[in-house]
């Protein structure tokens, strides 16, 4: 069967194929790069006697996190996101999947000397909280002012 050549239809087909190709070449690596470079949002602040570090790690569980301190640098490693159980995964039919999962490592230089003996690490509602008591030399000390000669 002979079909009449339609230059407009041919141009539309070529544009569709070019868009698909460009999408695969440029968009997917960007998505992968964002996932590979994932970093938790982090807050670092001090109170009168402690230094507090908070990281937003969705889906974080204590068993998926590791906290180490070396030479005044705290490193938090772990997993983020959620994973379906094997039974759920076998039965799942995905229609949309945007919540990423993966691993991360974040290192933060501690801005003040801390006492590691009293350090605590907790996780609640996707927020990892590290609390370090400030070392004695980092705490504010008040010196009373007296009248000279007394």
C-alpha positions in Angstrom: 0.0 0.0 0.0 1.3 3.4 -1.0 1.1 6.2 1.4 1.2 9.8 0.4 4.2 11.7 1.9 3.2 14.4 4.3 6.1 16.8 5.1 4.3 18.4 8.1 3.6 15.0 9.7 7.2 13.9 9.1 8.5 17.1 10.7 6.3 16.6 13.7 7.5 13.0 14.1 11.2 14.2 13.9 10.5 16.9 16.5 8.9 14.3 18.8 11.9 12.0 18.5 14.3 14.9 19.0 12.5 15.9 22.2 12.6 12.3 23.5 16.3 12.0 22.8 17.1 15.4 24.4 15.0 14.4 27.4 17.0 11.2 27.9 20.3 12.8 27.3 19.9 16.0 29.5 17.1 15.5 32.0 17.8 12.1 33.4 21.5 12.7 34.3 20.4 15.9 36.1 17.9 13.9 38.2 20.6 11.3 38.9 23.1 14.1 39.8 20.6 15.6 42.2 20.1 12.2 43.9 23.8 11.5 44.1 24.5 15.0 45.5 21.7 14.9 48.1 22.6 16.8 51.3 20.4 17.2 54.3 19.4 20.8 55.3 21.5 21.6 58.4 21.3 24.0 61.3 24.1 24.6 63.7 23.6 26.8 66.8 24.8 27.2 70.3 23.0 27.7 73.6 24.7 28.8 76.8 26.2 25.5 77.5 25.8 23.3 74.4 26.4 23.2 70.6 23.4 21.8 68.7 23.5 20.4 65.1 20.2 19.5 63.4 19.9 17.7 60.0 16.6 17.1 58.1 16.8 13.5 57.0 13.4 12.2 55.9 12.7 8.6 56.8 15.8 8.4 59.1 15.9 5.6 61.6 18.5 5.2 64.3 19.8 2.0 62.9 20.5 3.7 59.5 22.6 6.5 60.9 26.3 6.7 62.0 27.8 9.7 63.8 31.5 10.1 64.2 33.7 13.0 65.5 37.3 13.4 64.5 39.5 16.5 65.1 36.6 18.8 65.7 34.7 17.6 62.6 31.4 15.7 63.1 30.3 13.4 60.2 26.8 12.0 59.9 26.3 9.1 57.4 23.1 7.4 56.8 20.2 6.5 54.6 17.2 8.7 53.7 13.8 8.1 52.2 11.8 5.0 52.7 11.9 1.5 51.3 9.0 -0.8 50.7 9.1 -4.3 52.3 9.7 -7.1 49.8 6.0 -8.1 50.0 4.8 -4.5 49.3 7.4 -4.1 46.5 6.1 -7.3 44.7 2.5 -6.0 44.8 3.3 -2.4 43.9 2.3 -0.9 40.6 3.9 2.6 40.5 2.1 5.5 38.9 4.3 8.2 40.2 7.6 8.0 42.2 9.3 11.2 43.3 10.5 10.5 46.8 14.1 9.6 46.4 16.0 7.2 48.6 19.7 6.9 49.0 22.7 7.4 51.2 24.5 10.6 52.3 27.5 11.8 54.3 27.6 15.3 55.7 30.6 16.7 57.6 30.4 19.8 59.8 33.3 21.6 61.4 32.4 22.3 65.0 32.8 26.0 65.6 33.6 25.7 69.4 35.4 23.2 71.5 33.0 20.5 72.8 33.0 17.8 75.4 32.4 14.5 73.6 31.7 12.5 76.8 28.3 14.1 77.2 27.3 14.1 73.5 23.9 12.9 72.5 22.4 11.9 69.1 18.6 11.5 68.6 16.2 11.3 65.7 12.5 12.3 65.7 10.2 13.1 62.8 13.0 13.1 60.3 15.2 15.5 62.3 18.5 14.2 63.5 19.7 16.2 66.6 23.2 16.2 67.8 23.8 17.9 71.2 27.4 18.5 72.4 28.1 20.1 75.8 30.5 22.9 75.2 34.0 22.4 76.7 34.7 24.5 79.8 37.0 26.8 77.8 34.2 27.6 75.3 31.7 28.6 77.9 31.0 32.3 78.7 32.5 33.3 82.0 31.4 36.4 83.9 34.0 38.4 85.8 32.6 40.6 88.5 33.6 44.2 88.3 34.6 45.8 91.6 35.5 49.3 92.7 39.2 49.9 92.4 41.0 49.8 95.8 38.5 47.7 97.7 
